[in-house]
Amino acid sequence: MPVRKKAPKSPKKNGVSLSSQVSSQKKVNSKLTKKQLAAKKAELLEEAAEADADKAERKRGARKTRKTRATFAEFKKMRSLELQRLWRLAISTEIKKRHMKLIMQAKQQINSLLNPEDDTASVAGSKKSRTSSVGKARKASSSLHQDSMASSVGGSDDASNSVSSAHVMKLVAKVEKAIAHSHERLGKLHAADKEWDKAVFYLDIAIAMTPKKTTNMSLLTDVYKSMFAETGDFQYLTKASGVLQMYLSKIQPTVFTAGMFPTVIFDLARVYETFGAFEGALELYGRILEMFPKYAKYQLVLFRSCIVMAHLSSLRGSPRQILLGKAVEMLQFILESQPDESNLDREQLCLLYARVLTKQDEANKTDYNNQMVQATLSEVFYLRKAKKLTGKIQSHVQYFKQVNVWREFAEAFGGGGEPTIACDMFDMSITLLKKTPRPTMSYGFLLDISQQYAKFQDYETAISYAQGAWEMEQYNPRARVLLAQWSEDFKW
């Protein structure tokens, strides 16, 4: 049986075998590798954290840059608008100077034509009345015309004189036309710059020189309306109504001007309504409805008529049931028809319809329209809910029992130039306020109501509300100023 040989033993170094040394070295190497990997991992994590920090810093910098750019863009836009305004003002001033120079030259030309022997006379710097030079030119031109006619009748010896006189008349008329155009341009430029007094001055001269040109009358009416809006002085409305009446008398009834009549009549009716002459305004609205049934803004005329009738129905001695009945019919027609170019607000229509129906029930002492009123108020509620104006209230019944809701309506209508509707909304809020356990009204609330009544010159009602506010707080300067403005009895 063969003998199995044993494997040779590994040599020993310092009493330790070589295989054990190799295995121990591998363990050491493996441990170093783990440490290196951990260090590498930590290094990578640190680099990633630094990268994230750099990225966040870049984002913050980008946001800051965008914000800076937006601010700079806004500043640039504001600066651009300011520069545009200054540039427009400079151009306007330059054009005004040019037209003034043209007017002076034209006056000198008229003077030289009418007074050839006094050619060197200067009319520059003369500050006479608006139309003195124009009237003198017209008188002189008419005298020249009479002289030319007399000379033509007298014989052929004066034929050359008549021809020269007719030529001078044509030249004078041409120069007058240029002067009128310059005055018209100056009026428009001053109106654009809101220099109302100068605009009125030049437009008056332009209208006096070209009475058949209706565009100047329309522009002058707009200027007077703007002056009333800024000052609240009703004399400007009186002047605007006078210009519009003259405008109506100057329009020639042709195919091309047929569309101008209802617009001018409507503007005149709006002036009457703002002035407080509601009967005259209603008559003019009725004329438009009768004579121009195809007017592009027919529904707007109906709407204005309903507003006026709703207000007139609240006055003593008025045919309340007849007015409210017609107003209901007109509003039903508007709500059931397709919208036209009037672009009426649906919410305002429904709110006015509900108020007119309520007033009709009060006049007839019934609740016949109650169901229709609730349906209309429900539509108003959901229209406002879509605009997120109703808050947390989910029912139109609960919503329209809030006093502040009707006060908000009143303030909105008052700010939108509808003082009669605003007063009706204030009255509704007072009615609801009286039903509360402790009804209290602040003096500011009473003064707001009084100012709305004063807007259409119902000073008696305005003074009663303002006096109530003054009695609540007699040292209130707002009440004292308003009372002193509206009544001689309160001028301390």
C-alpha atoms as one frame of an Amber mdcrd trajectory, in Angstrom:
protein
   0.000   0.000   0.000   1.594   3.195  -1.126   2.339   5.763   1.466   0.706
   9.229   0.966   3.177  12.060   1.094   2.405  15.095   3.191   2.403  18.540
   1.636   5.457  20.578   2.392   4.949  23.178   5.053   5.212  26.827   4.106
   8.307  28.535   5.196   8.096  30.583   8.373   9.271  34.086   8.842   9.740
  35.262  12.330   7.779  32.230  13.424   4.736  33.098  11.194   3.862  31.175
   8.084   3.780  32.939   4.694   0.156  32.008   3.956  -1.012  33.594   7.191
   0.933  36.755   6.299  -0.725  36.903   2.880  -4.209  36.486   4.312  -3.586
  39.118   6.972  -2.285  41.506   4.284  -5.434  40.924   2.245  -7.544  41.759
   5.284  -5.585  44.957   5.794  -5.948  45.848   2.139  -9.682  45.166   2.271
 -10.023  47.363   5.383  -8.144  50.194   3.692 -10.371  49.884   0.680 -13.500
  50.271   2.811 -12.062  53.332   4.462 -11.178  54.778   1.119 -14.685  54.071
  -0.165 -16.211  55.673   2.898 -13.915  58.682   2.445 -14.778  58.820  -1.232
 -18.464  58.567  -0.420 -18.175  61.338   2.143 -16.262  63.415  -0.373 -18.943
  62.830  -3.003 -21.695  63.691  -0.538 -19.859  66.877   0.362 -19.473  67.758
  -3.314 -23.182  67.055  -3.913 -24.110  69.252  -0.953 -21.883  72.010  -2.325
 -23.467  71.558  -5.748 -26.952  71.800  -4.249 -25.916  74.909  -2.321 -24.502
  76.445  -5.511 -27.663  75.548  -7.382 -29.832  77.100  -4.675 -27.626  80.190
  -4.694 -27.922  80.419  -8.461 -31.713  80.111  -8.156 -31.795  82.856  -5.544
 -29.587  84.950  -7.763 -31.824  84.245 -10.743 -34.923  85.189  -8.749 -33.211
  88.335  -7.558 -32.130  89.070 -11.115 -35.648  88.489 -12.422 -37.061  90.712
  -9.685 -34.479  93.357 -10.469 -35.234  93.047 -14.146 -38.975  93.298 -13.471
 -38.432  96.347 -11.282 -36.200  97.862 -13.912 -38.738  97.020 -16.635 -41.488
  98.669 -14.583 -39.282 101.680 -13.974 -38.400 101.752 -17.650 -42.087 101.584
 -18.561 -42.963 104.375 -16.120 -40.061 106.431 -17.399 -41.156 105.726 -20.950
 -44.708 106.836 -20.152 -43.410 109.961 -18.456 -41.144 110.697 -21.402 -44.045
 110.100 -23.755 -46.186 112.495 -21.727 -43.467 115.131 -21.719 -42.820 114.556
 -25.405 -46.517 114.849 -26.206 -46.747 117.992 -24.104 -43.737 119.472 -25.907
 -45.214 118.623 -29.293 -48.598 120.003 -28.215 -46.959 123.234 -27.047 -45.044
 123.531 -30.294 -48.176 122.950 -32.362 -50.061 125.513 -30.276 -47.326 128.090
 -30.925 -47.420 127.308 -34.625 -51.197 127.752 -34.835 -51.035 130.999 -32.858
 -48.444 132.258 -35.315 -50.661 131.205 -38.218 -53.625 133.057 -36.702 -51.560
 136.249 -36.323 -50.282 135.975 -39.877 -53.801 135.361 -41.162 -55.121 138.411
 -39.320 -52.339 140.508 -40.818 -53.213 139.132 -44.231 -56.895 140.047 -43.808
 -55.912 143.519 -42.653 -53.649 143.992 -45.672 -56.377 142.763 -48.024 -59.054
 145.025 -46.597 -56.769 148.019 -45.993 -54.201 147.984 -48.799 -53.169 151.582
 -48.089 -52.287 150.661 -44.507 -50.247 147.598 -45.419 -47.682 147.906 -42.701
 -50.141 147.998 -39.813 -49.640 145.151 -37.374 -52.395 143.406 -35.497 -50.109
 141.155 -33.509 -50.548 141.307 -29.757 -54.016 142.814 -29.887 -56.191 141.325
 -27.122 -59.695 142.197 -28.197 -62.866 140.160 -27.962 -63.073 136.687 -29.416
 -64.677 137.493 -32.757 -64.021 141.223 -33.208 -61.484 140.800 -35.996 -63.578
 138.132 -37.654 -66.687 140.320 -37.522 -64.748 143.257 -38.926 -63.481 141.075
 -41.766 -67.006 139.880 -42.545 -68.395 143.410 -42.506 -65.608 144.615 -44.732
 -66.014 141.708 -47.116 -69.781 142.308 -47.300 -69.180 146.007 -47.998 -66.727
 145.015 -50.689 -69.372 142.740 -52.145 -71.931 145.579 -52.180 -69.397 147.930
 -53.782 -68.610 145.325 -56.402 -72.299 144.870 -57.192 -72.811 148.631 -57.439
 -69.818 149.036 -59.680 -70.969 146.212 -61.966 -74.389 147.879 -62.316 -72.872
 151.335 -62.852 -71.060 150.480 -66.083 -68.217 148.699 -67.728 -65.686 151.303
 -66.600 -65.681 149.807 -63.088 -65.527 146.157 -64.210 -61.936 145.789 -63.138
 -62.787 147.106 -59.659 -65.610 144.569 -59.246 -63.360 141.704 -60.310 -60.676
 142.760 -57.865 -63.279 143.094 -55.087 -64.616 139.588 -55.748 -61.076 138.261
 -55.706 -60.439 139.959 -52.356 -63.632 138.409 -50.956 -62.478 134.939 -51.993
 -59.107 135.513 -50.384 -60.707 136.766 -47.175 -62.990 133.708 -47.034 -60.007
 131.423 -47.546 -58.030 133.111 -44.786 -61.060 132.974 -42.451 -61.288 129.241
 -43.063 -57.624 128.858 -42.105 -58.180 130.904 -38.931 -61.196 128.768 -37.978
 -59.166 125.580 -38.540 -56.355 126.881 -36.322 -58.818 127.755 -33.551 -60.359
 124.298 -33.849 -56.951 122.633 -33.536 -56.052 124.802 -30.547 -59.345 123.868
 -28.873 -58.685 120.168 -29.377 -55.116 120.424 -28.085 -56.143 122.322 -24.950
 -58.979 119.832 -24.356 -56.509 116.937 -24.628 -54.277 118.684 -22.068 -57.337
 119.277 -19.798 -56.983 123.035 -20.073 -60.729 123.485 -20.184 -61.026 127.287
 -20.142 -58.671 127.721 -23.091 -60.405 124.871 -24.936 -63.782 126.604 -24.495
 -62.288 129.927 -25.648 -60.921 128.587 -28.929 -63.848 126.266 -29.668 -66.307
 129.144 -29.198 -64.411 131.136 -31.816 -64.284 128.148 -34.175 -68.055 127.614
 -33.814 -68.728 131.315 -34.402 -66.662 131.259 -37.580 -67.938 127.911 -38.908
 -71.477 127.524 -37.485 -72.325 124.668 -39.843 -69.503 122.436 -38.617 -71.044
 120.210 -35.942 -67.894 118.406 -34.781 -66.781 121.488 -32.844 -70.135 121.554
 -31.028 -69.762 117.904 -30.053 -66.253 118.530 -28.728 -67.398 121.614 -26.798
 -70.186 119.550 -25.207 -67.642 116.963 -24.053 -65.496 119.748 -22.585 -68.443
 121.134 -20.589 -69.268 117.626 -19.319 -65.675 117.157 -18.186 -65.778 120.516
 -16.415 -68.946 119.447 -14.609 -67.386 116.124 -13.616 -64.414 117.927 -12.071
 -66.187 120.812 -10.376 -69.785 119.612  -9.854 -71.020 123.024 -11.018 -74.359
 122.625 -12.782 -73.860 125.737 -14.920 -71.622 123.675 -17.187 -74.491 121.248
 -17.797 -76.682 124.214 -18.732 -74.068 125.333 -21.248 -73.727 121.784 -22.587
 -77.471 121.519 -23.132 -77.437 124.845 -25.004 -74.654 123.632 -27.299 -76.472
 120.336 -27.945 -79.711 122.124 -28.809 -77.789 124.311 -31.265 -76.142 121.129
 -32.571 -79.555 119.595 -33.266 -80.721 122.697 -35.104 -77.634 122.702 -37.343
 -77.746 119.035 -38.440 -79.126 118.730 -41.955 -81.521 115.760 -42.357 -79.678
 113.661 -44.946 -78.916 109.985 -45.384 -75.408 110.488 -44.001 -76.527 112.376
 -40.867 -79.529 110.178 -40.028 -77.513 108.217 -37.465 -76.398 111.389 -35.694
 -79.860 112.501 -34.568 -80.562 109.779 -31.946 -77.025 110.059 -30.555 -77.280
 113.827 -30.078 -80.783 113.527 -28.599 -79.535 110.816 -26.227 -76.616 113.012
 -25.112 -79.039 115.877 -24.468 -81.334 113.542 -22.488 -78.384 112.375 -20.366
 -77.523 116.019 -19.630 -81.114 116.620 -18.538 -81.079 113.493 -16.384 -77.804
 114.468 -14.691 -79.148 117.981 -14.142 -82.252 116.576 -12.418 -84.764 117.474
 -15.162 -86.198 113.967 -15.276 -89.415 114.835 -17.117 -87.456 116.452 -19.962
 -85.067 113.504 -20.099 -87.942 111.017 -20.263 -89.548 113.000 -23.087 -86.325
 112.922 -25.121 -85.852 109.184 -24.491 -89.420 108.628 -25.676 -88.702 110.624
 -28.840 -85.769 108.324 -29.649 -87.843 105.193 -29.008 -90.639 106.474 -31.236
 -88.644 107.975 -34.108 -85.619 105.636 -34.245 -86.744 102.055 -33.493 -83.652
 100.669 -35.289 -81.181 102.675 -33.239 -78.049 100.602 -32.513 -78.303 101.288
 -28.763 -82.067 100.951 -28.468 -81.816  98.826 -25.301 -79.678 101.481 -23.611
 -82.414 104.054 -24.239 -84.958 101.646 -22.726 -82.715 101.093 -19.704 -82.269
 104.828 -19.115 -86.019 105.338 -19.465 -86.653 102.675 -16.810 -84.205 104.344
 -14.407 -85.943 107.700 -14.844 -89.437 106.194 -14.453 -88.389 104.254 -11.355
 -87.191 107.503  -9.771 -90.229 109.535 -10.840 -92.519 106.887  -9.354 -91.110
 107.660  -5.904 -92.114 111.333  -6.105 -95.337 112.616  -4.609 -98.237 113.104
  -6.984 -96.689 111.036  -9.782 -98.698 108.386 -11.704 -96.827 105.661  -9.890
 -98.626 102.587 -11.214 -98.450 103.735 -14.854 -94.728 104.535 -14.636 -93.853
 101.264 -12.906 -95.984  99.258 -15.350 -94.163 100.724 -18.360 -90.799 100.209
 -16.671 -91.610  96.520 -16.054 -92.598  96.028 -19.711 -89.391  97.676 -20.960
 -87.144  95.662 -18.655 -88.875  92.418 -19.652 -88.297  93.320 -23.303 -84.581
  93.912 -22.661 -84.131  90.687 -20.685 -85.922  88.588 -23.312 -84.204  90.151
 -26.353 -80.787  89.497 -27.835 -78.150  91.997 -26.631 -77.399  94.880 -28.991
 -74.523  97.364 -29.050 -75.583  98.793 -25.673 -73.508  96.196 -23.735 -75.719
  96.430 -20.663 -74.618  94.743 -17.453 -76.829  91.728 -16.662 -76.453  92.145
 -12.911 -77.609  95.774 -13.001 -80.532  94.847 -15.251 -81.733  92.103 -12.919
 -81.277  94.245  -9.826 -83.268  97.119 -11.331 -85.960  94.680 -12.491 -86.297
  93.241  -8.985 -86.565  96.698  -7.422 -89.186  97.867  -9.945 -91.260  94.715
  -9.334 -91.019  95.283  -5.576 -92.157  98.891  -5.961 -95.044  97.758  -8.144
 -96.205  95.353  -5.436 -95.914  98.133  -2.856 -97.982 100.450  -5.058-100.656
  97.786  -5.624-100.407  96.504  -2.015 -99.988  92.892  -3.169 -97.260  90.272
  -3.365 -98.093  89.213  -6.920 -94.511  89.681  -8.147 -92.813  88.066  -5.147
 -91.923  84.833  -6.969 -90.408  86.722  -9.905 -88.515  89.001  -7.510 -86.966
  86.024  -5.732 -85.985  84.383  -9.030 -84.358  87.607 -10.233 -82.479  88.130
  -6.966 -81.326  84.517  -7.158 -79.813  85.224 -10.579 -78.063  88.299  -9.180
 -76.731  86.205  -6.297 -75.227  83.545  -8.565 -73.748  86.182 -10.853 -71.991
  87.707  -7.864 -71.046  84.288  -6.521 -69.256  83.560  -9.793 -67.224  86.725
  -9.126 -66.515  85.512  -5.549 -68.338  88.462  -3.979 -70.802  86.604  -1.767
 -68.407  85.242   0.855 -69.571  82.125   2.709 -73.280  82.781   2.266 -74.953
  80.022   0.224 -78.510  81.352  -0.129 -79.757  84.446  -1.940 -82.470  84.910
   0.704 -79.886  85.209   3.450 -77.589  87.279   1.255 -80.109  89.999   0.436
 -81.094  90.363   4.095 -77.665  91.832   4.815 -77.639  95.612   5.219 -74.053
  95.881   3.984 -74.974  94.181   0.705 -77.391  96.944  -0.259 -74.940  99.554
   0.935 -72.281  98.059  -1.337 -74.746  98.220  -4.218 -75.464 101.862  -3.404
 -71.795 102.789  -3.279 -71.120 100.950  -6.545 -73.981 102.691  -8.359 -73.025
 106.041  -6.866 -69.447 105.648  -8.020 -70.672 104.619 -11.468 -72.652 107.819
 -12.007 -76.095 106.460 -11.135 -77.198 108.575  -8.144 -80.918 107.770  -8.479
 -80.341 103.998  -8.267 -77.816 104.591  -5.473 -80.437 106.462  -3.454 -82.903
 103.596  -3.964 -80.301 101.098  -2.703 -79.584 103.301   0.315 -83.315 103.425
   1.071 -83.438  99.622   0.928 -80.516  99.353   3.338 -82.260 101.768   5.740
 -85.449  99.666   5.543 -83.506  96.536   6.513 -81.606  98.424   9.184 -84.826
  99.485  10.884 -85.830  95.834  11.216 -82.750  95.007  13.283 -83.027  94.918
  17.110 -80.792  97.970  17.568 -80.874 100.085  14.430 -78.013 102.574  14.381
 -76.802 104.740  11.511 -73.469 106.512  11.491 -73.177 110.133  10.440 -70.899
 109.077   7.580 -73.630 106.805   6.222 -76.155 109.658   6.327 -73.750 112.051
   4.619 -73.108 109.524   1.838 -76.858 109.381   1.174 -77.171 113.175   1.237
 -74.409 113.588  -1.340 -76.122 111.172  -3.732 -79.349 113.207  -3.563 -77.394
 116.405  -4.151 -75.958 114.990  -7.359 -79.302 115.473  -9.127 -80.177 118.669
  -7.186 -82.685 117.166  -4.748 -81.329 119.477  -2.077 -84.344 119.223   0.200
 -83.785 115.510   0.840 -80.014 115.987   0.874 -80.270 118.660   3.576 -82.556
 116.481   5.708 -80.018 113.633   5.764 -77.069 115.984   6.272 -78.885 117.739
   9.119 -79.464 114.376  10.795 -75.740 113.658  10.551 -74.908 117.118  11.911
 -77.216 116.599  14.917 -75.379 113.357  15.684 -72.007 115.119  15.675 -72.188
 118.901  15.451 -68.441 119.345  15.223 -68.149 117.182  12.141 -66.541 119.443
   9.480 -67.886 117.423   6.564 -71.513 117.908   7.602 -70.996 121.609   8.310
 -69.376 122.210   4.909 -72.114 120.364   3.014 -74.935 122.115   4.856 -73.335
 125.522   4.310 -72.941 124.680   0.629 -76.565 123.614   0.119 -78.501 125.981
   2.382 -78.261 129.617   3.434 -79.645 128.705   6.869 -76.483 126.790   7.800
 -73.837 129.335   6.839 -72.131 130.008  10.152
